Amino acid sequence: MAQKAPDFNLQDQDGSYKSLKDYEGHWLVLYMYPRDDTPGCTAEACAFRDERDVIASVTKATVVGVSKDSVASHKKFADKYHLNFTLLSDPDHSTLEAYGAWGPRKFMGRDFFGTLRNTYIINPASKIVKKYFGTDPRTHAREIIKDLKRLQASA
């Protein structure tokens, strides 16, 4: 059974606040990523950028990225790579935690807590209908399109 998506109220790369209610009645792809302008996160963001028209027109979904980076960092990242979707800043990682996308990580032999590369497909009734954990940034956007088509056909 689909679970209710946790609400959020976060600033986007332009400083405007966005909440889950802003996407009610529409399909939403909410993807969590560790950090702006790093190799994996850039590959994933650019893949979503390149597939955005297909996602929007074929599946009628909106893509939104979330990380703990600042609004200014998101603005610079979005401008540098001509990203055509919203990036939300969650500096206190409360939304990341609410979605289960904050947890133990390991990098270069160091253990720490950080953002997990997870994605959630949220239906028009604001229910999470598909979860992805530890996604491959290079192929994830195409996987999302395939699953959105399947989910919408069965809705």
C-alpha positions as MATLAB code, in Angstrom:
seq = 'MAQKAPDFNLQDQDGSYKSLKDYEGHWLVLYMYPRDDTPGCTAEACAFRDERDVIASVTKATVVGVSKDSVASHKKFADKYHLNFTLLSDPDHSTLEAYGAWGPRKFMGRDFFGTLRNTYIINPASKIVKKYFGTDPRTHAREIIKDLKRLQASA';
ca = [
       0.000    0.000    0.000;
       1.289    3.444   -0.909;
       2.305    5.690    1.966;
       1.575    9.401    2.309;
       4.572   11.456    1.191;
       6.057   13.620    3.962;
       5.346   17.301    3.481;
       8.170   19.784    2.963;
       8.597   23.528    2.693;
      11.984   24.285    1.158;
      13.564   27.047   -0.907;
      14.428   26.417   -4.539;
      17.441   27.732   -6.441;
      15.644   31.059   -6.956;
      14.724   31.507   -3.289;
      11.021   30.638   -3.695;
       9.458   28.222   -1.228;
       7.985   24.969   -2.521;
       5.895   22.458   -0.603;
       4.367   19.102   -1.404;
       0.992   20.865   -1.858;
       2.450   22.710   -4.872;
       2.620   19.358   -6.696;
      -0.720   17.918   -5.544;
      -2.735   16.584   -8.463;
       0.420   15.835  -10.468;
       3.020   13.076  -10.632;
       6.254   14.046   -8.883;
       9.740   12.556   -9.170;
      11.517   13.635   -5.982;
      15.165   12.682   -6.158;
      17.640   13.103   -3.319;
      21.304   13.610   -4.142;
      24.424   14.169   -2.030;
      26.062   17.295   -3.416;
      25.975   19.873   -6.200;
      28.651   19.770   -8.889;
      30.178   16.392   -8.024;
      30.659   13.772  -10.771;
      27.760   11.436   -9.900;
      25.341   14.190   -8.956;
      26.155   16.146  -12.099;
      25.639   13.050  -14.268;
      22.255   12.413  -12.634;
      21.121   16.051  -12.871;
      22.160   16.288  -16.525;
      20.346   13.017  -17.307;
      17.167   14.411  -15.731;
      17.728   17.664  -17.663;
      18.097   15.786  -20.935;
      15.025   13.598  -20.297;
      12.857   16.332  -18.737;
      10.751   16.909  -21.841;
       9.973   13.194  -22.117;
       9.215   12.988  -18.399;
       6.963   16.061  -18.568;
       5.167   15.337  -21.836;
       4.943   11.554  -21.923;
       4.484   10.853  -18.233;
       3.091   14.242  -17.126;
       5.501   14.278  -14.155;
       7.630   16.992  -12.578;
      11.231   16.368  -11.513;
      12.528   17.971   -8.309;
      15.977   17.448   -6.779;
      16.753   17.807   -3.066;
      20.103   18.111   -1.311;
      21.446   19.831    1.790;
      23.364   22.334   -0.336;
      22.464   26.015   -0.042;
      20.158   28.007   -2.308;
      23.218   29.814   -3.702;
      24.967   26.511   -4.446;
      21.844   25.203   -6.205;
      21.598   28.396   -8.273;
      25.222   28.110   -9.384;
      24.806   24.380  -10.165;
      21.552   24.923  -12.102;
      23.019   27.810  -14.097;
      26.286   26.023  -14.867;
      24.561   22.930  -16.289;
      21.403   24.655  -17.632;
      19.176   22.533  -15.392;
      15.521   22.892  -16.359;
      13.924   21.688  -13.138;
      13.663   22.693   -9.493;
      16.389   22.044   -6.917;
      15.368   22.354   -3.274;
      17.730   23.257   -0.433;
      17.400   21.222    2.787;
      20.299   22.537    4.909;
      19.103   20.958    8.151;
      18.337   17.696    6.264;
      14.899   17.398    7.925;
      13.155   16.550    4.631;
      15.924   14.122    3.669;
      15.445   12.418    7.051;
      11.642   12.361    6.684;
      12.031   10.494    3.374;
      14.665    8.098    4.731;
      17.367    9.610    2.514;
      19.752   10.561    5.329;
      21.959    7.882    6.796;
      25.367    6.284    7.193;
      27.763    6.627    4.270;
      31.357    5.768    3.615;
      33.802    7.696    1.438;
      37.543    7.165    1.175;
      37.528    4.985    4.293;
      35.668    7.572    6.360;
      32.276    6.849    7.933;
      29.802    9.714    8.214;
      26.113   10.591    7.920;
      24.947   12.152    4.696;
      22.452   12.142    1.858;
      21.607    8.797    0.296;
      20.975    8.764   -3.450;
      17.279    7.840   -3.271;
      14.296    8.723   -5.439;
      10.560    8.655   -4.785;
       7.738    8.676   -7.305;
       4.752   10.439   -5.768;
       1.332   10.093   -7.373;
      -1.252   12.899   -7.791;
      -2.777   11.968   -4.417;
       0.607   12.695   -2.723;
       1.318    9.008   -2.052;
       4.735    7.434   -2.557;
       4.160    4.667   -5.106;
       7.764    3.748   -5.941;
      11.073    4.047   -4.054;
      14.589    3.704   -5.396;
      17.625    3.277   -3.166;
      21.230    3.836   -4.207;
      20.394    4.676   -7.811;
      22.817    4.673  -10.746;
      23.071    8.344  -11.765;
      23.769    7.520  -15.420;
      20.710    5.340  -16.073;
      18.221    6.489  -13.459;
      16.270    9.016  -15.570;
      15.468    6.371  -18.218;
      14.440    3.932  -15.467;
      12.091    6.595  -14.058;
      10.417    7.107  -17.458;
       9.803    3.376  -17.878;
       8.371    3.031  -14.363;
       6.216    6.169  -14.623;
       4.610    4.834  -17.808;
       3.890    1.530  -16.084;
       2.560    3.167  -12.908;
       0.298    5.540  -14.823;
      -1.062    2.765  -17.008;
      -2.068    0.814  -13.919;
      -3.485    3.826  -12.032;
];
